[in-house]
């Protein structure tokens, strides 16, 4: 068929990937999954296929997911309007219940099922399981309701799942010591989980190519950025709104021992494999 690789070309592709497979085999890679890649059926299938492939070659993948669009749709169906402040969802008591229901009850189990359909083995978790994610009310000068600030991540349940060759799929809700449930930004949770697991790589799937100097200019992608450059980019408005928690999560991951943090375009099929198995990578690489 036109465009189909010959047997020789297929062998070359596999050989070219070998150094990267050797680099990541046995290492933990945390993938934060959200945005358009969760909505588009073809992209969703591609992401699950990538994750199963990585698991089969010995990469210890942990999938941390959000679910903002489905939460918004559920609230809308209830006649409740969503409100965001600096890229974070305002979460009153009713919204907190919806977040728990949609993230931990529906989306999490749907993803576990999709991984199974792709030939993998997955276990669903949320931060409430075994008290895995403890948090307190976020205090950043603005009242966001029941939005959580993570105080502790116990990686034991995830480590046990990885050891037994399961792919952990984590819904980002947590609890305080009194049992109050909090909505946690998925980017923030992914960074904390990556740090707790001493991950090799944190991969953030986004709805743009990466960090852009001008979102309207496809050629303005910042391929690599150091932590020292980020305050200036925020001041210039290059980083704003919902991009701020994504960038902050990459910063937090690197500052807490994660070896590599990248932001890539989840709208591109198999973008995870392109990032991990090539020198050029894809998207924006954050460096210390």
C-alpha positions in Angstrom: 0.0 0.0 0.0 1.2 3.6 -0.7 2.9 5.1 2.3 3.4 1.8 4.0 6.9 1.0 5.4 8.8 -1.8 4.0 10.1 -4.6 6.3 13.6 -3.1 6.1 12.3 0.4 7.0 10.3 -1.0 9.9 13.4 -2.7 11.2 15.3 0.6 10.9 12.7 2.4 12.9 13.0 -0.2 15.7 16.8 -0.1 15.7 16.7 3.7 15.9 14.4 3.6 18.9 16.7 1.1 20.8 18.9 3.7 22.6 15.8 5.5 23.9 14.1 2.3 24.9 17.3 1.4 26.9 17.3 4.8 28.5 13.7 4.5 29.8 13.3 0.8 30.5 12.7 0.4 34.2 12.2 4.2 34.8 9.1 5.9 35.9 7.4 8.3 33.4 4.4 10.3 34.6 2.1 11.5 31.8 -0.4 14.2 32.6 -3.4 13.6 30.3 -6.0 16.2 29.5 -7.3 18.7 27.0 -8.3 17.7 23.4 -6.5 14.4 23.6 -9.2 13.3 26.1 -12.1 14.4 23.8 -11.1 13.2 20.4 -11.6 9.4 20.0 -8.7 8.9 17.6 -6.3 10.9 19.8 -7.6 9.1 22.9 -6.9 5.7 21.3 -3.4 6.9 20.2 -2.5 8.0 23.7 -3.7 4.7 25.2 -1.7 2.7 22.6 1.4 4.8 23.3 1.1 4.1 27.1 0.5 0.3 26.6 3.5 0.1 24.2 5.7 1.9 26.7 4.5 -0.4 29.5 5.2 -3.5 27.4 8.9 -2.5 26.7 9.4 -1.9 30.5 8.7 1.8 31.0 6.8 2.3 34.2 4.1 4.7 33.1 1.8 6.5 35.5 -1.2 8.3 33.9 -2.5 11.3 35.8 -5.7 12.7 34.3 -7.9 15.7 34.6 -11.4 16.0 33.0 -12.3 19.7 32.9 -14.5 19.6 29.8 -16.6 16.7 31.2 -16.9 18.4 34.6 -18.0 21.6 32.8 -20.6 19.6 30.7 -22.0 17.8 33.8 -22.3 21.1 35.7 -24.0 22.7 32.7 -26.5 19.8 32.5 -27.3 20.6 36.2 -27.8 24.2 35.3 -24.6 25.3 37.1 -22.1 27.7 35.5 -18.4 27.0 35.8 -16.1 29.8 37.0 -12.3 30.0 36.7 -9.8 32.1 38.5 -6.2 32.3 37.1 -6.8 29.0 35.3 -8.2 27.2 38.3 -11.8 26.1 38.7 -13.7 27.7 41.6 -15.0 24.7 43.5 -17.9 25.1 45.9 -19.3 22.1 47.9 -21.7 21.0 45.1 -19.0 21.3 42.5 -16.6 19.3 44.7 -19.1 16.4 44.6 -19.4 16.6 40.8 -15.6 16.6 40.4 -15.3 13.5 42.5 -18.1 11.8 40.7 -16.9 12.6 37.2 -13.1 12.2 37.7 -12.9 9.2 40.0 -16.2 7.6 39.0 -16.5 8.0 35.3 -13.4 9.2 33.5 -11.0 7.1 35.6 -12.8 3.9 34.9 -13.3 4.7 31.2 -9.5 5.1 30.9 -8.8 1.9 32.7 -11.1 0.1 30.3 -9.5 1.8 27.2 -6.1 0.6 28.3 -7.4 -2.9 28.7 -8.9 -2.8 25.2 -5.5 -1.8 23.9 -3.9 -4.8 25.5 -2.6 -3.3 28.7 -3.3 -3.8 32.4 -4.4 -0.8 34.4 -5.6 0.0 37.9 -7.6 3.1 38.7 -6.8 5.3 41.7 -7.8 8.6 43.1 -6.1 10.6 45.9 -8.7 9.3 48.4 -7.4 5.7 48.0 -5.3 4.8 51.1 -5.0 8.5 51.8 -2.6 8.7 48.8 -3.0 12.5 48.3 -3.4 14.6 51.4 -4.1 18.3 51.0 -5.4 21.5 52.6 -7.4 24.4 51.3 -5.4 26.3 48.7 -4.5 29.7 50.1 -3.1 31.9 47.3 -4.8 35.1 48.1 -8.0 34.2 46.2 -10.8 32.1 47.6 -11.2 29.1 45.2 -13.5 27.1 47.5 -12.6 23.4 47.9 -9.5 23.5 45.7 -6.7 21.6 47.4 -3.0 22.4 48.0 -1.2 19.1 48.2 0.6 18.6 51.5 1.7 15.0 51.1 1.8 12.2 48.4 2.2 8.6 49.6 3.5 6.8 46.4 3.1 3.3 48.0 -0.1 2.3 46.2 1.3 3.4 42.8 4.7 1.8 43.5 2.9 -1.5 44.3 0.9 -1.3 41.1 4.0 -0.6 39.0 5.9 -3.5 40.7 3.1 -5.8 39.7 3.2 -4.5 36.1 0.0 -2.5 36.2 -0.4 1.0 34.8 -1.7 3.3 37.5 -4.4 5.7 36.3 -4.8 8.5 38.8 -7.8 10.9 39.2 -6.8 14.1 40.9 -9.0 14.5 44.0 -7.6 14.5 47.5 -8.7 14.8 51.1 -7.6 16.5 54.3 -7.4 14.8 57.7 -11.1 15.5 58.4 -12.2 13.8 55.2 -13.1 16.9 53.2 -12.7 16.2 49.5 -10.8 18.7 47.4 -10.4 19.3 43.7 -6.7 19.3 42.7 -5.3 20.8 39.6 -4.2 17.8 37.5 -0.9 19.5 36.4 0.0 20.2 40.0 -0.9 16.6 41.1 1.1 15.1 38.2 4.2 17.1 39.3 3.8 16.0 43.0 3.3 12.4 42.0 6.3 12.5 39.6 8.5 13.9 42.5 7.2 11.3 45.0 8.1 8.5 42.5 11.5 10.0 41.6 10.3 9.9 38.0 12.7 10.2 35.0 10.3 12.3 33.0 7.1 14.3 33.4 5.2 14.7 30.2 2.4 17.4 30.0 -0.1 16.9 27.2 -1.5 20.3 26.1 -3.8 21.7 23.4 -1.0 23.8 21.9 2.4 22.9 20.5 4.1 23.8 23.8 5.1 27.1 25.3 4.5 29.7 22.6 5.8 33.3 22.4 2.7 34.1 20.3 -0.2 31.6 20.3 -1.2 32.9 16.9 2.2 32.2 15.4 2.9 28.5 14.9 6.6 29.2 14.4 7.0 30.9 17.8 7.4 27.7 19.7 10.0 27.9 22.5 11.8 24.6 22.1 13.8 24.8 25.4 13.4 27.1 28.4 15.4 27.4 31.6 13.7 28.0 35.0 15.5 31.4 35.3 13.7 32.6 32.1 10.2 31.9 33.3 9.5 34.9 35.5 10.3 37.2 32.6 8.0 35.3 30.3 5.2 35.6 32.9 5.8 39.3 33.2 5.7 39.7 29.4 2.3 37.8 29.3 3.8 35.0 27.3 2.7 32.7 30.1 -0.7 33.5 31.5 -4.1 32.1 32.5 -4.4 28.3 32.3 -0.8 28.0 31.1 0.5 29.2 34.5 -0.3 26.0 36.5 1.1 23.9 33.7 4.4 25.8 33.8 4.5 25.8 37.6 4.1 22.0 37.6 7.1 21.6 35.4 9.1 23.9 37.6 8.0 22.1 40.7 8.9 18.7 39.2 12.4 19.7 38.3 13.0 21.4 41.6 11.9 18.2 43.4 14.2 15.7 41.7 12.4 14.8 38.4 15.0 14.5 35.8 13.1 16.0 32.8 9.9 17.9 32.2 8.3 18.6 28.8 5.1 20.1 27.5 3.9 18.6 24.2 1.0 18.9 21.8 -1.6 16.2 22.7 -3.4 16.9 19.5 -0.6 15.1 17.5 -1.1 11.4 17.2 1.6 9.4 19.1 3.2 12.6 20.4 4.4 10.8 23.5 6.4 8.4 21.4 7.8 11.2 19.2 8.9 13.0 22.4 10.6 10.0 24.1 12.1 8.2 21.1 13.8 11.0 19.2 16.7 13.5 19.8 14.6 16.5 18.7 11.6 15.6 20.8 8.5 17.7 20.4 7.1 20.7 22.3 9.0 22.6 25.1 11.7 21.2 27.3 12.1 22.8 30.7 15.6 22.8 32.1 17.2 23.8 35.4 
